[in-house]
Amino acid sequence: MHPYAVSNVRSQIISRLLKEVILAFSPEGALAQGIKGYKPRPQQLTMAQAVADTLDSPKGKLVLEAGTGVGKTFGYLIPALLSGKQVIVSTGSKNLQEQLFYKDIPALLRMLDIAPKVALLKGRNNYLCQLGLQQQLDGAQSLEAQTLDDLLRVQQWATASVDGDLGMIATVSEQSPALGLVASTRETCIGKRCEFYEQCFTRNARLKTLDAKIIVINHHLFFADWVLKDTGFAELLPKADMLVFDEAHQLPDIAVSYFGQQLSLGAMERLLGRIEDVYLNELRDTGQLGELARRCMSRLTDWVQECLQTAQSDWRVLLADKNIAGRSWQLLEEFQALQRLLLAHVGRSELLDDCFEKWLEYLTKLKQFLDCDNPSAAYSLELTGRLPLLRMAPIDVTRECQQLFNADCRWVFTSATLQVNRELRHFAVGLGLQDCREMILDSPFDYQRQALFCVPRQLADVRSDSDYQLQRLVSICLEAISAAKGRTFILFTSHRMLERVALELRGRCNFPLLVQGSAGKQSLLKKFRQLGNAVLLGTGSFWEGVDVRGHLLSCVIIDKLPFVSPDDNLYRARAAELHRRGGDPFNDISLPQAVIALKQGFGRLIRDEHDRGVLILCDNRIVNRPYGSAFLNSLPPTARTRDLAKAMKFLHEIK
């Protein structure tokens, strides 16, 4: 028996669940019989036993880092499936969510020979709104030909779709504007008044979760559900016996967005469009309504352009401009005039009544942003589309998370990147987790043999933004790309540097270049795999959740340590608050975040026990600064060199 099992025996009796878990992972168990070439991994069994022990505890909390290759997915799924209890599994990405539901869980159910009900639930904007589709087709004369063609394809698909998941449409590009026109949204939902209420894909997806034993969701949906419950609205998720958070390192940032406040100016514009439509189709006797809606739309656009011309994202700084502050309050007065007009016509149209309720909600939020009176929050104007988003982010969400994660439930938080300098304290403290068990399970991969970590000599100061720095980075990239025969990721901490390097590499690189922004993420990754000798340049979203195995990826180049920008509004607010409390913003905020991000980037390189590759970091602060040890101690124990020639030799030798 594994020593962990012995150490967690209650009253000298091993639980039924623990026995079944140990048997499933044994050389004669379900996995060995169902997976060709199966080899038991001690770390995976240890993780599964820890999850089983948490399930057997009245109120267990487990924080567990499982390095790449541990097999954490089966490590938590097998005890969850065998327990017979209701378990919610939350992921950080839709890709992993779909992999669990469509691939991993069905495979395990066959191997374990069990058949619990399993449900998949995504955020509502992933589902088709049948009413929205009908309305778009009714107004088809105003649509572009390609958009109309895509809508007709959606209509054809919808007749055969069981769940209405827009991500499953193969005949329409994921970039098509048609999908955004027909996606379910809270602002357009009219609830029971909808003629498609009984067939509603969003509603039916939620109903399926009520009696399911395993429910697969994502982190955004989890927090959205909690916020709705906390404010007295309808519940989306049942109260489960245990929640498992995979890719848990994303939780602190997502928590900030949900415990804060945001107002989409694009949503306000769309609602104004709906009010105008109500005037045109139902209330033509009320000319003032259409005129005021159009005027509000025009004033909103003008005001946004004036704000954006300042190139200032800090909302507090923007409001310090007397001209912008004055225009902002004038805009609110115009919006309030529309509110009074809508109130005067309440009861004449159900659609207008619905618009009135949502407009009132938006105005309440807008006034909160204009008051800007919460000293414990960072306010920002974020460009997310044609019209930006107003966001209020709390400096500290510890108290809110403490209330949430201390609920009467069992919790498992796992990821390949949670520890900083061999400690899990930063993650646990950030989420207000108390009395939790902490475990670090290292990767079973032989990093000393499989990988080489190179920090080249003669690097410029990455903060200088000099031409030498750019040319040295480009020179290293070209040399590594040639040695790796393409098969390279170049990861950047800024879009500006990505664009500069991409410009330099065009015409000088003899291998296909795939640049973030030229196509969707999944499209670029698919092309990278198909080409077999490509070079992919990416920023944030390519640092994690990307799995390219085998000979297709041999080299990862990172331009510099991924520290948060000191100009970031939320970081500045947090740093100021920490200063007031006598803390150290660099060591308590900036450094841990950078360590986790670098580990994510490093994790793209070695994905299985047969992979080999080189990681090149073009930032010598990791070896020249005292804090470099925190990065090095947190990374896998890889062979290291400062000799670029040795790294090139390693790449040449990869078959």
N, C-alpha and C positions, 0 to 999 in steps of 0.2 A: 504493500500500500504506500502511496505517496506520503511523505512526512507531513504535508499540509493537512491531509485528511485526519491524521492522528491528533494534530494540535488543535483541531476545531471540533472534536467530538464533544457533544453535550451529554453530561452524565454517563460518559463512556459508551454512548450508543450512537452509532452512525445513522443519520437520517436516511429514509428511503430515497429521497432525491439524490443525496450524495452518493449512495451506492449505485444508482442508475447512471449517474454522470461518470463515475469512475469506470463502470462497465462499458459505456459507450465509447470511451477513449482508449480502452485497452487493446492490446494486439489482436484479440479475438472479437472485438466489439463491432458495433454497427458501422462505425467509420471505416474500420479495416475491411469489412465485407463490402462496403459500398464504394470505396475509393481505391482505384488501382494504384499500387505502389505506396499505399498509406504508411507513414512513419509517425509513431507517437512523438509529440513534442512536449517535454516536461513543462515548459512555460505555459502552453495552451491548457494542459490539464490543471495546472495551478490556478490559472485564471477561472476556468470553469468551476472548480471547487469553491473559489472565493465568491463567485456569483451565486452558486447554490447555497452557500452558507448565509449570504445576504438575504436570499429568499426565505430561508428558514428562520431568520431573525425577525422579531416583532417590528422593529424600526431600524433596519440596517442602512448604512451609507458606506459606499465603497468608491474610492478614487483610485484608479488603476491606469498606469501607463503601460501599454503593451507595444513594445517595439515592432517595427516592420518585420513580418515573418512569423510572429507569434501565432497568428490566426485568431485574432480577437473576435471576429464575426461568429465563428463556430463556438468560441469560448463563452460567449454570453447567450447565443441562441439555443444551444443544446440544453442547458439547465432551465432556460425559460420555457422551452417546448415540453420538456419532461415534467415540469412542476405541476402542470394542469391549472395554474393560476393565470389571471389576466395580467398580461405584461404589455406595456407600451414601449416600443423601440423608436427612439427619435434620432434622426441622422442630420448631418450638417448640409447635405446636398441631395438634390433630386436624383442624381445618378446613383448614389449609394442606396437611396430609398427604393428605387426600382430594382436594383440588383438584389437587395434582400427579398423583396416581395416576389419577383418573377423568377429568380434563379436560386438563391441560397436556401430560402425557407422551403420551397417545394422539394429540393434535393434532400434536405434533412428529413422532411416528413416521410419520403420514400424509404430512406435508410433506417429511420427509427420505427417505421411502420405504425405511425399514429396519424390521426386526422382531425386536429383541432381546427376551429374556424379561424381564418386569418383575414385581416382587412387592411387595405391601403387607404390612407387619407392624406390628401394634399391640401394646400391653401386654395381658397375658392377660385382664384384667378387662373388655376390650372384646368378648370372645368368649363365646358361649353354652357353658355346661357341660351336656352332654346328661344326665349322671348327676344333676346338681343339679336339672334340670328334672323328671326322673322322680321324684326324691325329694320334691320339692315337691308334685307332683300326687298322689303316694301319700298325702301327709298333708293333702290338700285340705280335710278337714273342719275344720281349725283356721284356715283362711285367711278373710280378709274377702272378700265377694262380688266387689268390684271387682278385687282382687288376683288372685283365681281366674280371673276373666274375662280379665284381661291375660295370665295364664299360658297359658290356652288359645289365645289369639291368638299368643303366642310359639311354642307347640307347632305350630300350623298353619303359621306362617312357617318354622319350622325344617325342615319336611319338604321345602321347595323351596329353602332357602338353600344356596348353594354354599360360602360361607366362614364362616357363623355370626357375622358382625359385628353385634352388637346395635345399633349405631348406624344400621343400615339398616332397622330395623323402622319402617314408617310407620303401623302400626295401633295402636301402644302409645306413650303419652306418655313422653318422656324423663325425666319426673319420677316415673314409676310405680315403687313399691317392688318390683314384680315383677322388674324388670331386675336389681336388686341381689341378689335371691334366687337367680338362675340364672346370674350371671356367673362365669366361671372364676376361681378364686383359688388361690394356692399353698397356703394353709392347708387347703383342702378336696380338693386333688388327690391321688389315690391311685396315679397313674402306671399302670404296666402291669397292675395288678390291676383296673383299671376295665373294665367290660364294653363301654364305648364307646371304648376306647383307639385302635383302628384308625380309627374315624370322627371322633376328637377334632378339633374345629375349631382349637383352639390349637396342637396338635401339627402338624396338616397345614399351617397357615399358616407355621410355622417351616420345615417341610420344603421348601416352595416357594422359600424364599430361597437354598437351597444352590447352585443352578445358575443363578440369575437374574443378569442383567448389571446391572440397576438395581434397588435395594432401597430402598423408601421407609419410613422409620421415624420415631420422634420422639425427642427428647433424653432423656426419662425411660427409654425402652427401651434406648437406647445405654448409659447409665450402669448400668442394672440388669444388662445383659449383661456389662459389664466387671467389675462386682462379683462376679457368679457365676463368671466365668472366674478371677478373682483368688483366689477361695476354693476352687477346685477342683471346682465343680459343672459341670453340662452347659452347653455353649456354645449361645447362641441365634442368634448371627450368624456368618456366614463371615468369614474374613479377606479384606477387600476391597483393591483397588488404591488406592482413594481414598475418603475420607469428606468430604462437604460438609455443613456445618452452616448451614442457613438460620435466620433469627431467632436468630443466635448470641449476641446480647446476653443471652439468658436463661441461657446455660451456667454462668456463675459461681454463680448462686443454686442451680441444679439440682445442680451438683457438690457444693455444701455438704451438701445433703440426702442424697446417696448416699454420700458419704465419711464421713458421720456414722453415727448409730445411731438407730433409732426403735422404739418398742413401742406397738402399738395395743391399748389396753385393751378396745376394742370387739371386737377379734379374740380376745382372751382370753375374753371373755364368750361369744362364739359357740362357741369350742372347748369351754367348760364345758357349753354346751347340747348339743353333739355327744356328749360323754361321758355325759351323762344319757340321751340317746337310745339309746346303746349298751346302757346298763343296762336300759332299758325294753324294748328289742327283742331283746337277745341274752343278757344276763347277769342275769336276774331273781333268780337265787340269791345275788346279791352286793348286798344291800340297802345296805350301807355305802357302796358306790360312788355310787349315786344320791344318797344323803343328803349325802355329803361334797361332791359336785359342786354340789348346790343351796346348801349352806352357803357354799362358796367364792364362788358367784355373788352371794349376798346380801352377804357381807363386802366383796366388790369394789365393789359399788354403794354401800354405806355409806361406804367409804373414799374413793371418788371424790367423793361429795357433800361430805364433810368438807374435802377439798382445795379444791374449787371455791368453798366458802363463804368462803375467805380472799381470793378475787378476786386471787390472786397467781399469775402465770405463770412466775416465776423458780423453777425447781426447787430450786436451792441455798438460796434464802430459805425455801422451804416446809420443807425438811428441817431448817432451823435451829430450827423449832418443835419442841420436845421431844415434845409430845403427838402431832403428826403423824408425826414420825420413829419414835416407839414403835409407833404403830398400823401404820406401813408395814412394820416388821420382823415384827410379829405376823401381818400379812397374808401375808408371804413364808413364815412358818412353817406357816401353814394350807395354802398352796399346795404346800409341800414334803411335807406329810402326804399330800396327794392324789397327788403324784408317787410316793411310796413304795407307796401302794395300787395305783396303775396298774402299777408294776413287778411287784408280786406276781401280777398277772393277765396279764402279757405272754405271748402264745402262745395265748390262749383266743379271741381275736377279732382279725382283721386290721384292722378299723376301730379297735379299741381300741389296737392296736400303733401305728397311725398317729397317733392322738391322743397317745399317750405321747411319741413323738418330738417332736411339735410343742410339747407342754406343757413338755418339758425345755428346748427352745430358748427359749421365752418366759421361763421362770424364770431362765435364764442371763442374759438381757437385763435382767430386772427387778432382779436382784442388782447388775448393773453400774450401774443407775440409783440404787440405794440406796447403793452405795459412793461414787458421784459423785466419783471420784478423778482425773479427767483435768483438769489445770489449763489445758490448751490447748483447751478446749471450752466451749461454752455449753449449759447444760441448761435445758429448758423444758417446761412442761405446756401443751399447745395444745388448745383446744376445737375439735374437727373434726366432732362429731356428738353423739349422746346421751352417749357416753363419749369422753374426750379421748385425746390421743396424747402419749406421752413422747418427747421428741426431744433428741438430743445432736448439736450441730452444731460441727464443728471451726472454730476461729478462722481458720485459714489452710489452704487446700487446694492451695497452690502446688506442694508437693513431689509430692503424689499426681497432680495434673494433668500435671506435668512428666514423670513416669514414663509416664503414659498417652499423651500427645500426642507423645512422642519415639519411639513405637513405629515399626517399619519399615513406614511407610505414607505416603501423601500426604494433606494436610489442607487444607481450605478453610473459612474462617470468614467468613460474610458476614451483613450486616444493614443496615437503613437507619439504625440508631442504634448505632454503635460508638465514634465519636470524641468526645472531650471537649476543647474548646478547640483543635480542629483537630489533635489528636494521638490515635493509637491505642494509646499506651503503657499506659494504664490497663487496657485489655482484655487486651493481650498479657501484661503482668506478672501480672495476676490469675489467668491460666490457666497460668502458668509456661512460656509459649511462647518458645522461643529460636530464633535464626537464621531468623526468618520475614520474609517480604516483606510490606510494609504499603502499602495503597493507599486513597485517598479519592476516590471518584467522585461529584461533586455532581449533584444533581437537574437534569434538563434543563428543568424547569418555570420559567416566568417569574414568580417570586414577587413581584417588585416590582409587577407588573400584576395578578396573580391574587389576592393576599392582603394583608391589613392586620393588623398586630400592635398591639393597643392595651393599654396599662397605664393605666387611668383615674387621674385626679387625685383627691385627697380620699379616699384609702383609709385605713381604720384599720389599726393594727398587727395583722397577722394572728395574732400570738401572744397577743393580749390576750383573745380570746374574749368580746369585749364585745357588748352588744346593738346598738351602732352598727355594728360590723363586720358583724353578721348582716343588719341592715336595709339597709346600703349594698350588700351583695352581692345581696340580693333585689331591690333597686331596679334595679341594673345588669342583672340577669337579666330582669326584666320588660320593661325598655326594649329590650333586645337581642332578646328573643323576639318582641316586637311588630314591630320593624323587619325581622326575618328571616321574619316570618309563620310562626312555629313553627320547624321545620327547624334545631333547636339541640341540641347535646350540652352538658350541664353536668357536668364531671368534678370529682370531689372526692378529697381525700387521706384522708378519714376517713368512716366510715359515720355517725358522730354528726352531722357537718355536713350530710351528704346528707339525713338525716332531718329536721333542723331547717329546711332550705331547702324541702324537699318540703312540709312542713306549712304554711309561709308561702305557698307558691305555689298550693296548693289553694284554689280559690274566687277567686283573683286573676288566674290565668292563663287566657286565652281560647282556649288551644290544648290538645290532648290531652297529658296528662302520663304518661310511662312511667317508673316508678321501679324501680331494681334491687332484686330481692328479691320483687317482686310476681309475677314469672314467671321462667322460665329465660332465660339470655342470648340464645340464638338466637331464642327466641319473641319477646322484646322487640325485637330487631333486625328481625325479619320484620314485626312490627306497625308499627315506625317507618317502614319502607320503604313499606308498604301505605297508611298514613294520608297521608303526603306533607306533613303540617304539624305533626308531633309534636315534643315536647320530651322528651329522654331524660336522666335523672339516673343517673349511675353512678360507681362507684369503680374500684379496681384493674384488674379484668378488662376494662373498657371503654376503658382507656387504650391498649391495643394489640390487634392482630389483628382490628380492626374496619374493614371497607371499605364505606363508603357514598359512592357517586359521584354527581356531577351536582347537580341543583338540590335534591335531598332534604336535603342538609346544607349550610347556609350559615354557621353560627356555632358555634364551640366556646368555651365559657367554662370557665376553670380557677380554682378557688377560691384556691389558693396554691401556692407552689413545693413540689414533692413530696419534701421532705427526710425521711429515715427518722426515726422517733421516737427521741429520746435514751433512752427507757425500753426500747427493743427489746433483748431479752437478748443476741442475737448481736452487735448493734452495740456494746453496752456492753463485752462481752468483747473484741471486736476493738479497740475504742478503748483499753482498759486495756493490752492487749498492745502496741499501737503506741506508747503513751506510754512504756512501759518501754524500747522500742527507740529512743526519741528522735524518733518520727514525729509527724505532725500528723493526728489522726483526721478533722478536718473536711475538710481539703484532699485527704486520701488515700482517704477512704471516703465520707463523707456527700455532699460536693459532686459527685464524679463520678457517684454513683448517682442523685442528683437531676437532673443534667443529662440523663442518658440517659432517665429517666422523663419529663421535660418534653418532650424530643424525640419520645417516643412519643405523648404527648397531642397535641402539635402536628401530628403526622403523620396524625391522623384527618381533618384539614380539607381538604387539597388532595390528591386522589387521582388526577387525570389533568389533561391540559393544558387542558381546558375548564372545570375547576372554578374557582369564585371564592368567597372567604369571609373572615370576620373571626375572629381569635383574640383573646379578651379574657382577660388574666391579672389577677386581682384581688389582686395582691401587689406592692407597690412596692419590695420589697427588690431586685428585679432591676435597678432604676435607682438606688437609693439606697446600695447596698452595693458595696464593691470587687469582691466575688466575682460580681456580676451580669454582668460582662463575659464570664465563662466560659460562662454560659448564652447570652448574645447571640451570641458567636462560634461557638457550636455549632449554633445554629438556622439554618434557611435564610435567605438575605438578603432578608427581607421588609420592605416599607415599614412604618414605625412611627409611632405617634402616642400622645400622652397625652390627646388631646381626644376624649372619648367621643362628642361630636356628629359628628365626622368618621367615626368607626366606624359610627355609625347611618346616616349618609348613604351610606357604602359599601354597607351592607346593603340600603338602600332601592333602590339602583341595580342590584342583582343581579336579572337577569330570570329 
